[in-house]
Amino acid sequence: MGLQESLRLLAGVFVLAGLVLGFFVHAGWYLLVAFVALNLIQSAFTRWCPAIWILRKAGVRERCSHV
């Protein structure tokens, strides 16, 4: 799994976790969903995403696609 796929997986897990925790535990967890959404929006404009930095530090690398 490459860096972009890992980023999508991470965002999806956080959104799903925030929704489930918000529904079953406390509505404050919906702020996690809002944070992930705002991060995705800002990264679209700035082309910088903190999660990419974290994933790279964790050892996830770009996948080379040779056609």
Predicted model as a PDB file, atoms N, CA, C, CB and O in Angstrom, pLDDT in the B-factor column:
MODEL        1                                                                  
ATOM      1  N   MET A   1       0.858  -1.165   0.000  1.00 87.00           N  
ATOM      2  CA  MET A   1       0.000   0.000   0.000  1.00 87.00           C  
ATOM      3  C   MET A   1       0.903   1.226   0.000  1.00 87.00           C  
ATOM      4  CB  MET A   1      -0.976  -0.001   1.226  1.00 87.00           C  
ATOM      5  O   MET A   1       1.829   1.339   0.804  1.00 87.00           O  
ATOM      6  N   GLY A   2       0.617   2.128  -0.906  1.00 92.00           N  
ATOM      7  CA  GLY A   2       1.419   3.323  -1.036  1.00 92.00           C  
ATOM      8  C   GLY A   2       0.979   4.434  -0.090  1.00 92.00           C  
ATOM      9  O   GLY A   2       0.075   4.257   0.727  1.00 92.00           O  
ATOM     10  N   LEU A   3       1.634   5.573  -0.218  1.00 93.00           N  
ATOM     11  CA  LEU A   3       1.388   6.712   0.662  1.00 93.00           C  
ATOM     12  C   LEU A   3      -0.024   7.272   0.483  1.00 93.00           C  
ATOM     13  CB  LEU A   3       2.419   7.805   0.401  1.00 93.00           C  
ATOM     14  O   LEU A   3      -0.710   7.543   1.469  1.00 93.00           O  
ATOM     15  N   GLN A   4      -0.456   7.446  -0.744  1.00 92.00           N  
ATOM     16  CA  GLN A   4      -1.784   8.016  -0.988  1.00 92.00           C  
ATOM     17  C   GLN A   4      -2.896   7.090  -0.499  1.00 92.00           C  
ATOM     18  CB  GLN A   4      -1.969   8.304  -2.476  1.00 92.00           C  
ATOM     19  O   GLN A   4      -3.883   7.551   0.073  1.00 92.00           O  
ATOM     20  N   GLU A   5      -2.736   5.798  -0.722  1.00 94.00           N  
ATOM     21  CA  GLU A   5      -3.731   4.837  -0.242  1.00 94.00           C  
ATOM     22  C   GLU A   5      -3.759   4.797   1.284  1.00 94.00           C  
ATOM     23  CB  GLU A   5      -3.438   3.436  -0.802  1.00 94.00           C  
ATOM     24  O   GLU A   5      -4.822   4.689   1.895  1.00 94.00           O  
ATOM     25  N   SER A   6      -2.578   4.885   1.888  1.00 95.00           N  
ATOM     26  CA  SER A   6      -2.505   4.904   3.353  1.00 95.00           C  
ATOM     27  C   SER A   6      -3.173   6.150   3.917  1.00 95.00           C  
ATOM     28  CB  SER A   6      -1.046   4.835   3.819  1.00 95.00           C  
ATOM     29  O   SER A   6      -3.835   6.089   4.953  1.00 95.00           O  
ATOM     30  N   LEU A   7      -3.002   7.270   3.245  1.00 95.00           N  
ATOM     31  CA  LEU A   7      -3.637   8.512   3.686  1.00 95.00           C  
ATOM     32  C   LEU A   7      -5.157   8.395   3.616  1.00 95.00           C  
ATOM     33  CB  LEU A   7      -3.155   9.697   2.832  1.00 95.00           C  
ATOM     34  O   LEU A   7      -5.854   8.801   4.546  1.00 95.00           O  
ATOM     35  N   ARG A   8      -5.668   7.849   2.533  1.00 95.00           N  
ATOM     36  CA  ARG A   8      -7.120   7.668   2.396  1.00 95.00           C  
ATOM     37  C   ARG A   8      -7.656   6.709   3.458  1.00 95.00           C  
ATOM     38  CB  ARG A   8      -7.467   7.142   0.988  1.00 95.00           C  
ATOM     39  O   ARG A   8      -8.721   6.936   4.032  1.00 95.00           O  
ATOM     40  N   LEU A   9      -6.912   5.642   3.712  1.00 96.00           N  
ATOM     41  CA  LEU A   9      -7.303   4.689   4.745  1.00 96.00           C  
ATOM     42  C   LEU A   9      -7.334   5.354   6.114  1.00 96.00           C  
ATOM     43  CB  LEU A   9      -6.346   3.494   4.761  1.00 96.00           C  
ATOM     44  O   LEU A   9      -8.290   5.181   6.870  1.00 96.00           O  
ATOM     45  N   LEU A  10      -6.300   6.108   6.431  1.00 96.00           N  
ATOM     46  CA  LEU A  10      -6.221   6.799   7.716  1.00 96.00           C  
ATOM     47  C   LEU A  10      -7.385   7.778   7.888  1.00 96.00           C  
ATOM     48  CB  LEU A  10      -4.882   7.543   7.839  1.00 96.00           C  
ATOM     49  O   LEU A  10      -8.028   7.805   8.937  1.00 96.00           O  
ATOM     50  N   ALA A  11      -7.652   8.576   6.858  1.00 96.00           N  
ATOM     51  CA  ALA A  11      -8.761   9.535   6.935  1.00 96.00           C  
ATOM     52  C   ALA A  11     -10.090   8.806   7.103  1.00 96.00           C  
ATOM     53  CB  ALA A  11      -8.798  10.424   5.674  1.00 96.00           C  
ATOM     54  O   ALA A  11     -10.927   9.224   7.903  1.00 96.00           O  
ATOM     55  N   GLY A  12     -10.289   7.733   6.366  1.00 97.00           N  
ATOM     56  CA  GLY A  12     -11.528   6.979   6.473  1.00 97.00           C  
ATOM     57  C   GLY A  12     -11.721   6.360   7.842  1.00 97.00           C  
ATOM     58  O   GLY A  12     -12.829   6.361   8.378  1.00 97.00           O  
ATOM     59  N   VAL A  13     -10.650   5.833   8.410  1.00 98.00           N  
ATOM     60  CA  VAL A  13     -10.723   5.231   9.749  1.00 98.00           C  
ATOM     61  C   VAL A  13     -11.070   6.291  10.789  1.00 98.00           C  
ATOM     62  CB  VAL A  13      -9.385   4.542  10.115  1.00 98.00           C  
ATOM     63  O   VAL A  13     -11.898   6.051  11.668  1.00 98.00           O  
ATOM     64  N   PHE A  14     -10.439   7.464  10.694  1.00 98.00           N  
ATOM     65  CA  PHE A  14     -10.721   8.525  11.656  1.00 98.00           C  
ATOM     66  C   PHE A  14     -12.149   9.045  11.525  1.00 98.00           C  
ATOM     67  CB  PHE A  14      -9.736   9.669  11.477  1.00 98.00           C  
ATOM     68  O   PHE A  14     -12.806   9.309  12.532  1.00 98.00           O  
ATOM     69  N   VAL A  15     -12.634   9.194  10.298  1.00 98.00           N  
ATOM     70  CA  VAL A  15     -14.014   9.657  10.098  1.00 98.00           C  
ATOM     71  C   VAL A  15     -14.996   8.628  10.647  1.00 98.00           C  
ATOM     72  CB  VAL A  15     -14.296   9.920   8.596  1.00 98.00           C  
ATOM     73  O   VAL A  15     -15.928   8.981  11.370  1.00 98.00           O  
ATOM     74  N   LEU A  16     -14.793   7.370  10.309  1.00 98.00           N  
ATOM     75  CA  LEU A  16     -15.690   6.327  10.789  1.00 98.00           C  
ATOM     76  C   LEU A  16     -15.642   6.206  12.312  1.00 98.00           C  
ATOM     77  CB  LEU A  16     -15.333   4.989  10.146  1.00 98.00           C  
ATOM     78  O   LEU A  16     -16.681   6.061  12.957  1.00 98.00           O  
ATOM     79  N   ALA A  17     -14.445   6.267  12.886  1.00 98.00           N  
ATOM     80  CA  ALA A  17     -14.313   6.196  14.341  1.00 98.00           C  
ATOM     81  C   ALA A  17     -15.006   7.383  15.007  1.00 98.00           C  
ATOM     82  CB  ALA A  17     -12.829   6.155  14.744  1.00 98.00           C  
ATOM     83  O   ALA A  17     -15.682   7.219  16.023  1.00 98.00           O  
ATOM     84  N   GLY A  18     -14.841   8.574  14.437  1.00 98.00           N  
ATOM     85  CA  GLY A  18     -15.492   9.751  14.996  1.00 98.00           C  
ATOM     86  C   GLY A  18     -17.006   9.659  14.944  1.00 98.00           C  
ATOM     87  O   GLY A  18     -17.692  10.066  15.881  1.00 98.00           O  
ATOM     88  N   LEU A  19     -17.526   9.125  13.849  1.00 98.00           N  
ATOM     89  CA  LEU A  19     -18.975   8.966  13.726  1.00 98.00           C  
ATOM     90  C   LEU A  19     -19.508   7.937  14.722  1.00 98.00           C  
ATOM     91  CB  LEU A  19     -19.343   8.553  12.298  1.00 98.00           C  
ATOM     92  O   LEU A  19     -20.518   8.178  15.384  1.00 98.00           O  
ATOM     93  N   VAL A  20     -18.841   6.809  14.827  1.00 98.00           N  
ATOM     94  CA  VAL A  20     -19.290   5.757  15.748  1.00 98.00           C  
ATOM     95  C   VAL A  20     -19.198   6.239  17.197  1.00 98.00           C  
ATOM     96  CB  VAL A  20     -18.448   4.469  15.558  1.00 98.00           C  
ATOM     97  O   VAL A  20     -20.139   6.063  17.970  1.00 98.00           O  
ATOM     98  N   LEU A  21     -18.074   6.842  17.564  1.00 98.00           N  
ATOM     99  CA  LEU A  21     -17.915   7.333  18.931  1.00 98.00           C  
ATOM    100  C   LEU A  21     -18.891   8.474  19.224  1.00 98.00           C  
ATOM    101  CB  LEU A  21     -16.474   7.799  19.164  1.00 98.00           C  
ATOM    102  O   LEU A  21     -19.401   8.588  20.339  1.00 98.00           O  
ATOM    103  N   GLY A  22     -19.144   9.310  18.231  1.00 98.00           N  
ATOM    104  CA  GLY A  22     -20.109  10.392  18.422  1.00 98.00           C  
ATOM    105  C   GLY A  22     -21.515   9.880  18.637  1.00 98.00           C  
ATOM    106  O   GLY A  22     -22.281  10.455  19.410  1.00 98.00           O  
ATOM    107  N   PHE A  23     -21.850   8.821  17.967  1.00 98.00           N  
ATOM    108  CA  PHE A  23     -23.198   8.263  18.089  1.00 98.00           C  
ATOM    109  C   PHE A  23     -23.379   7.482  19.386  1.00 98.00           C  
ATOM    110  CB  PHE A  23     -23.499   7.363  16.902  1.00 98.00           C  
ATOM    111  O   PHE A  23     -24.406   7.604  20.054  1.00 98.00           O  
ATOM    112  N   PHE A  24     -22.371   6.676  19.739  1.00 98.00           N  
ATOM    113  CA  PHE A  24     -22.519   5.777  20.878  1.00 98.00           C  
ATOM    114  C   PHE A  24     -21.938   6.303  22.197  1.00 98.00           C  
ATOM    115  CB  PHE A  24     -21.876   4.482  20.552  1.00 98.00           C  
ATOM    116  O   PHE A  24     -22.386   5.884  23.265  1.00 98.00           O  
ATOM    117  N   VAL A  25     -20.969   7.198  22.151  1.00 98.00           N  
ATOM    118  CA  VAL A  25     -20.287   7.624  23.374  1.00 98.00           C  
ATOM    119  C   VAL A  25     -20.658   9.047  23.753  1.00 98.00           C  
ATOM    120  CB  VAL A  25     -18.779   7.513  23.205  1.00 98.00           C  
ATOM    121  O   VAL A  25     -21.290   9.275  24.785  1.00 98.00           O  
ATOM    122  N   HIS A  26     -20.265  10.010  22.917  1.00 98.00           N  
ATOM    123  CA  HIS A  26     -20.513  11.419  23.242  1.00 98.00           C  
ATOM    124  C   HIS A  26     -20.462  12.226  21.951  1.00 98.00           C  
ATOM    125  CB  HIS A  26     -19.469  11.959  24.284  1.00 98.00           C  
ATOM    126  O   HIS A  26     -19.612  11.980  21.095  1.00 98.00           O  
ATOM    127  N   ALA A  27     -21.355  13.173  21.812  1.00 98.00           N  
ATOM    128  CA  ALA A  27     -21.442  13.982  20.596  1.00 98.00           C  
ATOM    129  C   ALA A  27     -20.182  14.804  20.335  1.00 98.00           C  
ATOM    130  CB  ALA A  27     -22.633  14.903  20.683  1.00 98.00           C  
ATOM    131  O   ALA A  27     -19.955  15.244  19.208  1.00 98.00           O  
ATOM    132  N   GLY A  28     -19.374  15.010  21.350  1.00 98.00           N  
ATOM    133  CA  GLY A  28     -18.128  15.749  21.168  1.00 98.00           C  
ATOM    134  C   GLY A  28     -17.166  15.082  20.191  1.00 98.00           C  
ATOM    135  O   GLY A  28     -16.297  15.741  19.620  1.00 98.00           O  
ATOM    136  N   TRP A  29     -17.322  13.776  20.000  1.00 98.00           N  
ATOM    137  CA  TRP A  29     -16.458  13.062  19.052  1.00 98.00           C  
ATOM    138  C   TRP A  29     -16.693  13.491  17.611  1.00 98.00           C  
ATOM    139  CB  TRP A  29     -16.676  11.570  19.176  1.00 98.00           C  
ATOM    140  O   TRP A  29     -15.847  13.246  16.751  1.00 98.00           O  
ATOM    141  N   TYR A  30     -17.825  14.125  17.334  1.00 98.00           N  
ATOM    142  CA  TYR A  30     -18.061  14.627  15.981  1.00 98.00           C  
ATOM    143  C   TYR A  30     -17.052  15.703  15.605  1.00 98.00           C  
ATOM    144  CB  TYR A  30     -19.479  15.178  15.860  1.00 98.00           C  
ATOM    145  O   TYR A  30     -16.850  15.980  14.422  1.00 98.00           O  
ATOM    146  N   LEU A  31     -16.418  16.310  16.601  1.00 98.00           N  
ATOM    147  CA  LEU A  31     -15.365  17.288  16.316  1.00 98.00           C  
ATOM    148  C   LEU A  31     -14.178  16.635  15.623  1.00 98.00           C  
ATOM    149  CB  LEU A  31     -14.906  17.968  17.605  1.00 98.00           C  
ATOM    150  O   LEU A  31     -13.476  17.288  14.852  1.00 98.00           O  
ATOM    151  N   LEU A  32     -13.948  15.361  15.889  1.00 97.00           N  
ATOM    152  CA  LEU A  32     -12.888  14.640  15.190  1.00 97.00           C  
ATOM    153  C   LEU A  32     -13.195  14.572  13.697  1.00 97.00           C  
ATOM    154  CB  LEU A  32     -12.719  13.222  15.770  1.00 97.00           C  
ATOM    155  O   LEU A  32     -12.306  14.757  12.866  1.00 97.00           O  
ATOM    156  N   VAL A  33     -14.439  14.310  13.367  1.00 98.00           N  
ATOM    157  CA  VAL A  33     -14.854  14.258  11.965  1.00 98.00           C  
ATOM    158  C   VAL A  33     -14.659  15.627  11.316  1.00 98.00           C  
ATOM    159  CB  VAL A  33     -16.334  13.804  11.845  1.00 98.00           C  
ATOM    160  O   VAL A  33     -14.173  15.721  10.189  1.00 98.00           O  
ATOM    161  N   ALA A  34     -15.036  16.683  12.026  1.00 98.00           N  
ATOM    162  CA  ALA A  34     -14.873  18.043  11.503  1.00 98.00           C  
ATOM    163  C   ALA A  34     -13.395  18.365  11.308  1.00 98.00           C  
ATOM    164  CB  ALA A  34     -15.524  19.073  12.454  1.00 98.00           C  
ATOM    165  O   ALA A  34     -13.023  18.992  10.316  1.00 98.00           O  
ATOM    166  N   PHE A  35     -12.548  17.940  12.249  1.00 97.00           N  
ATOM    167  CA  PHE A  35     -11.111  18.189  12.131  1.00 97.00           C  
ATOM    168  C   PHE A  35     -10.534  17.502  10.894  1.00 97.00           C  
ATOM    169  CB  PHE A  35     -10.381  17.706  13.391  1.00 97.00           C  
ATOM    170  O   PHE A  35      -9.752  18.101  10.155  1.00 97.00           O  
ATOM    171  N   VAL A  36     -10.916  16.258  10.672  1.00 97.00           N  
ATOM    172  CA  VAL A  36     -10.423  15.528   9.503  1.00 97.00           C  
ATOM    173  C   VAL A  36     -10.896  16.213   8.219  1.00 97.00           C  
ATOM    174  CB  VAL A  36     -10.900  14.051   9.538  1.00 97.00           C  
ATOM    175  O   VAL A  36     -10.124  16.360   7.271  1.00 97.00           O  
ATOM    176  N   ALA A  37     -12.158  16.630   8.188  1.00 97.00           N  
ATOM    177  CA  ALA A  37     -12.687  17.304   7.004  1.00 97.00           C  
ATOM    178  C   ALA A  37     -11.958  18.616   6.740  1.00 97.00           C  
ATOM    179  CB  ALA A  37     -14.184  17.563   7.166  1.00 97.00           C  
ATOM    180  O   ALA A  37     -11.595  18.904   5.599  1.00 97.00           O  
ATOM    181  N   LEU A  38     -11.742  19.408   7.776  1.00 97.00           N  
ATOM    182  CA  LEU A  38     -11.026  20.675   7.602  1.00 97.00           C  
ATOM    183  C   LEU A  38      -9.591  20.445   7.149  1.00 97.00           C  
ATOM    184  CB  LEU A  38     -11.037  21.476   8.904  1.00 97.00           C  
ATOM    185  O   LEU A  38      -9.061  21.209   6.342  1.00 97.00           O  
ATOM    186  N   ASN A  39      -8.970  19.405   7.661  1.00 96.00           N  
ATOM    187  CA  ASN A  39      -7.612  19.082   7.251  1.00 96.00           C  
ATOM    188  C   ASN A  39      -7.573  18.697   5.771  1.00 96.00           C  
ATOM    189  CB  ASN A  39      -7.047  17.945   8.115  1.00 96.00           C  
ATOM    190  O   ASN A  39      -6.668  19.114   5.047  1.00 96.00           O  
ATOM    191  N   LEU A  40      -8.532  17.918   5.325  1.00 94.00           N  
ATOM    192  CA  LEU A  40      -8.586  17.533   3.912  1.00 94.00           C  
ATOM    193  C   LEU A  40      -8.814  18.746   3.020  1.00 94.00           C  
ATOM    194  CB  LEU A  40      -9.693  16.499   3.681  1.00 94.00           C  
ATOM    195  O   LEU A  40      -8.217  18.855   1.949  1.00 94.00           O  
ATOM    196  N   ILE A  41      -9.679  19.660   3.461  1.00 96.00           N  
ATOM    197  CA  ILE A  41      -9.954  20.872   2.680  1.00 96.00           C  
ATOM    198  C   ILE A  41      -8.715  21.754   2.596  1.00 96.00           C  
ATOM    199  CB  ILE A  41     -11.122  21.660   3.299  1.00 96.00           C  
ATOM    200  O   ILE A  41      -8.355  22.216   1.514  1.00 96.00           O  
ATOM    201  N   GLN A  42      -8.054  21.991   3.742  1.00 96.00           N  
ATOM    202  CA  GLN A  42      -6.863  22.855   3.700  1.00 96.00           C  
ATOM    203  C   GLN A  42      -5.750  22.222   2.878  1.00 96.00           C  
ATOM    204  CB  GLN A  42      -6.359  23.145   5.122  1.00 96.00           C  
ATOM    205  O   GLN A  42      -5.006  22.932   2.203  1.00 96.00           O  
ATOM    206  N   SER A  43      -5.623  20.899   2.922  1.00 95.00           N  
ATOM    207  CA  SER A  43      -4.561  20.252   2.149  1.00 95.00           C  
ATOM    208  C   SER A  43      -4.822  20.349   0.645  1.00 95.00           C  
ATOM    209  CB  SER A  43      -4.428  18.783   2.563  1.00 95.00           C  
ATOM    210  O   SER A  43      -3.882  20.320  -0.149  1.00 95.00           O  
ATOM    211  N   ALA A  44      -6.081  20.462   0.254  1.00 94.00           N  
ATOM    212  CA  ALA A  44      -6.396  20.636  -1.165  1.00 94.00           C  
ATOM    213  C   ALA A  44      -5.887  21.983  -1.679  1.00 94.00           C  
ATOM    214  CB  ALA A  44      -7.912  20.521  -1.394  1.00 94.00           C  
ATOM    215  O   ALA A  44      -5.484  22.096  -2.836  1.00 94.00           O  
ATOM    216  N   PHE A  45      -5.907  22.991  -0.830  1.00 96.00           N  
ATOM    217  CA  PHE A  45      -5.466  24.328  -1.228  1.00 96.00           C  
ATOM    218  C   PHE A  45      -3.975  24.544  -1.019  1.00 96.00           C  
ATOM    219  CB  PHE A  45      -6.236  25.370  -0.461  1.00 96.00           C  
ATOM    220  O   PHE A  45      -3.326  25.205  -1.830  1.00 96.00           O  
ATOM    221  N   THR A  46      -3.423  23.994   0.062  1.00 96.00           N  
ATOM    222  CA  THR A  46      -2.025  24.249   0.388  1.00 96.00           C  
ATOM    223  C   THR A  46      -1.080  23.168  -0.119  1.00 96.00           C  
ATOM    224  CB  THR A  46      -1.872  24.386   1.867  1.00 96.00           C  
ATOM    225  O   THR A  46       0.131  23.377  -0.177  1.00 96.00           O  
ATOM    226  N   ARG A  47      -1.633  22.005  -0.487  1.00 92.00           N  
ATOM    227  CA  ARG A  47      -0.853  20.843  -0.910  1.00 92.00           C  
ATOM    228  C   ARG A  47       0.086  20.373   0.194  1.00 92.00           C  
ATOM    229  CB  ARG A  47      -0.052  21.172  -2.169  1.00 92.00           C  
ATOM    230  O   ARG A  47       1.128  19.785  -0.094  1.00 92.00           O  
ATOM    231  N   TRP A  48      -0.268  20.622   1.459  1.00 93.00           N  
ATOM    232  CA  TRP A  48       0.481  20.157   2.619  1.00 93.00           C  
ATOM    233  C   TRP A  48      -0.481  19.484   3.574  1.00 93.00           C  
ATOM    234  CB  TRP A  48       1.231  21.324   3.316  1.00 93.00           C  
ATOM    235  O   TRP A  48      -1.522  20.044   3.918  1.00 93.00           O  
ATOM    236  N   CYS A  49      -0.134  18.292   4.000  1.00 92.00           N  
ATOM    237  CA  CYS A  49      -0.996  17.535   4.895  1.00 92.00           C  
ATOM    238  C   CYS A  49      -0.152  16.948   6.020  1.00 92.00           C  
ATOM    239  CB  CYS A  49      -1.751  16.416   4.128  1.00 92.00           C  
ATOM    240  O   CYS A  49       0.794  16.204   5.763  1.00 92.00           O  
ATOM    241  N   PRO A  50      -0.488  17.279   7.267  1.00 92.00           N  
ATOM    242  CA  PRO A  50       0.284  16.737   8.389  1.00 92.00           C  
ATOM    243  C   PRO A  50       0.280  15.211   8.440  1.00 92.00           C  
ATOM    244  CB  PRO A  50      -0.258  17.281   9.686  1.00 92.00           C  
ATOM    245  O   PRO A  50       1.260  14.603   8.870  1.00 92.00           O  
ATOM    246  N   ALA A  51      -0.806  14.594   8.009  1.00 94.00           N  
ATOM    247  CA  ALA A  51      -0.874  13.132   8.041  1.00 94.00           C  
ATOM    248  C   ALA A  51       0.158  12.500   7.105  1.00 94.00           C  
ATOM    249  CB  ALA A  51      -2.280  12.660   7.660  1.00 94.00           C  
ATOM    250  O   ALA A  51       0.684  11.427   7.402  1.00 94.00           O  
ATOM    251  N   ILE A  52       0.451  13.146   5.992  1.00 93.00           N  
ATOM    252  CA  ILE A  52       1.486  12.641   5.075  1.00 93.00           C  
ATOM    253  C   ILE A  52       2.835  12.634   5.791  1.00 93.00           C  
ATOM    254  CB  ILE A  52       1.560  13.510   3.773  1.00 93.00           C  
ATOM    255  O   ILE A  52       3.600  11.676   5.681  1.00 93.00           O  
ATOM    256  N   TRP A  53       3.115  13.699   6.518  1.00 92.00           N  
ATOM    257  CA  TRP A  53       4.367  13.790   7.263  1.00 92.00           C  
ATOM    258  C   TRP A  53       4.460  12.657   8.287  1.00 92.00           C  
ATOM    259  CB  TRP A  53       4.483  15.161   7.964  1.00 92.00           C  
ATOM    260  O   TRP A  53       5.503  12.019   8.430  1.00 92.00           O  
ATOM    261  N   ILE A  54       3.357  12.417   8.995  1.00 93.00           N  
ATOM    262  CA  ILE A  54       3.328  11.356  10.000  1.00 93.00           C  
ATOM    263  C   ILE A  54       3.513   9.987   9.353  1.00 93.00           C  
ATOM    264  CB  ILE A  54       2.010  11.396  10.784  1.00 93.00           C  
ATOM    265  O   ILE A  54       4.268   9.157   9.858  1.00 93.00           O  
ATOM    266  N   LEU A  55       2.828   9.750   8.240  1.00 95.00           N  
ATOM    267  CA  LEU A  55       2.955   8.462   7.556  1.00 95.00           C  
ATOM    268  C   LEU A  55       4.376   8.239   7.048  1.00 95.00           C  
ATOM    269  CB  LEU A  55       1.966   8.379   6.391  1.00 95.00           C  
ATOM    270  O   LEU A  55       4.899   7.128   7.130  1.00 95.00           O  
ATOM    271  N   ARG A  56       5.004   9.295   6.523  1.00 94.00           N  
ATOM    272  CA  ARG A  56       6.394   9.155   6.068  1.00 94.00           C  
ATOM    273  C   ARG A  56       7.320   8.836   7.234  1.00 94.00           C  
ATOM    274  CB  ARG A  56       6.862  10.437   5.361  1.00 94.00           C  
ATOM    275  O   ARG A  56       8.224   8.011   7.102  1.00 94.00           O  
ATOM    276  N   LYS A  57       7.099   9.487   8.383  1.00 95.00           N  
ATOM    277  CA  LYS A  57       7.917   9.194   9.565  1.00 95.00           C  
ATOM    278  C   LYS A  57       7.704   7.752  10.034  1.00 95.00           C  
ATOM    279  CB  LYS A  57       7.583  10.177  10.707  1.00 95.00           C  
ATOM    280  O   LYS A  57       8.599   7.142  10.619  1.00 95.00           O  
ATOM    281  N   ALA A  58       6.506   7.215   9.769  1.00 94.00           N  
ATOM    282  CA  ALA A  58       6.198   5.832  10.143  1.00 94.00           C  
ATOM    283  C   ALA A  58       6.767   4.830   9.140  1.00 94.00           C  
ATOM    284  CB  ALA A  58       4.689   5.643  10.260  1.00 94.00           C  
ATOM    285  O   ALA A  58       6.666   3.620   9.344  1.00 94.00           O  
ATOM    286  N   GLY A  59       7.360   5.327   8.064  1.00 94.00           N  
ATOM    287  CA  GLY A  59       8.004   4.439   7.104  1.00 94.00           C  
ATOM    288  C   GLY A  59       7.208   4.127   5.860  1.00 94.00           C  
ATOM    289  O   GLY A  59       7.638   3.302   5.054  1.00 94.00           O  
ATOM    290  N   VAL A  60       6.065   4.755   5.674  1.00 93.00           N  
ATOM    291  CA  VAL A  60       5.265   4.517   4.475  1.00 93.00           C  
ATOM    292  C   VAL A  60       5.886   5.319   3.329  1.00 93.00           C  
ATOM    293  CB  VAL A  60       3.757   4.917   4.701  1.00 93.00           C  
ATOM    294  O   VAL A  60       6.188   6.502   3.486  1.00 93.00           O  
ATOM    295  N   ARG A  61       6.071   4.684   2.204  1.00 90.00           N  
ATOM    296  CA  ARG A  61       6.716   5.332   1.057  1.00 90.00           C  
ATOM    297  C   ARG A  61       5.768   5.370  -0.134  1.00 90.00           C  
ATOM    298  CB  ARG A  61       8.020   4.598   0.678  1.00 90.00           C  
ATOM    299  O   ARG A  61       4.797   4.618  -0.214  1.00 90.00           O  
ATOM    300  N   GLU A  62       6.091   6.281  -1.063  1.00 87.00           N  
ATOM    301  CA  GLU A  62       5.340   6.345  -2.317  1.00 87.00           C  
ATOM    302  C   GLU A  62       5.509   5.031  -3.052  1.00 87.00           C  
ATOM    303  CB  GLU A  62       5.809   7.536  -3.201  1.00 87.00           C  
ATOM    304  O   GLU A  62       6.585   4.433  -3.054  1.00 87.00           O  
ATOM    305  N   ARG A  63       4.438   4.598  -3.670  1.00 80.00           N  
ATOM    306  CA  ARG A  63       4.515   3.371  -4.455  1.00 80.00           C  
ATOM    307  C   ARG A  63       4.897   3.737  -5.871  1.00 80.00           C  
ATOM    308  CB  ARG A  63       3.171   2.587  -4.425  1.00 80.00           C  
ATOM    309  O   ARG A  63       4.274   4.610  -6.476  1.00 80.00           O  
ATOM    310  N   CYS A  64       5.904   3.088  -6.405  1.00 75.00           N  
ATOM    311  CA  CYS A  64       6.330   3.340  -7.777  1.00 75.00           C  
ATOM    312  C   CYS A  64       5.416   2.579  -8.733  1.00 75.00           C  
ATOM    313  CB  CYS A  64       7.814   2.927  -7.985  1.00 75.00           C  
ATOM    314  O   CYS A  64       5.172   1.384  -8.565  1.00 75.00           O  
ATOM    315  N   SER A  65       4.927   3.282  -9.717  1.00 66.00           N  
ATOM    316  CA  SER A  65       4.051   2.616 -10.693  1.00 66.00           C  
ATOM    317  C   SER A  65       4.721   2.683 -12.057  1.00 66.00           C  
ATOM    318  CB  SER A  65       2.624   3.279 -10.735  1.00 66.00           C  
ATOM    319  O   SER A  65       4.687   3.707 -12.739  1.00 66.00           O  
ATOM    320  N   HIS A  66       5.324   1.576 -12.430  1.00 61.00           N  
ATOM    321  CA  HIS A  66       5.959   1.490 -13.739  1.00 61.00           C  
ATOM    322  C   HIS A  66       5.034   0.751 -14.672  1.00 61.00           C  
ATOM    323  CB  HIS A  66       7.338   0.789 -13.659  1.00 61.00           C  
ATOM    324  O   HIS A  66       4.661  -0.399 -14.440  1.00 61.00           O  
ATOM    325  N   VAL A  67       4.675   1.440 -15.727  1.00 53.00           N  
ATOM    326  CA  VAL A  67       3.721   0.846 -16.684  1.00 53.00           C  
ATOM    327  C   VAL A  67       4.459   0.318 -17.867  1.00 53.00           C  
ATOM    328  CB  VAL A  67       2.666   1.863 -17.138  1.00 53.00           C  
ATOM    329  O   VAL A  67       3.845  -0.220 -18.788  1.00 53.00           O  
TER     330      VAL A  67                                                      
ENDMDL                                                                          
END                                                                             
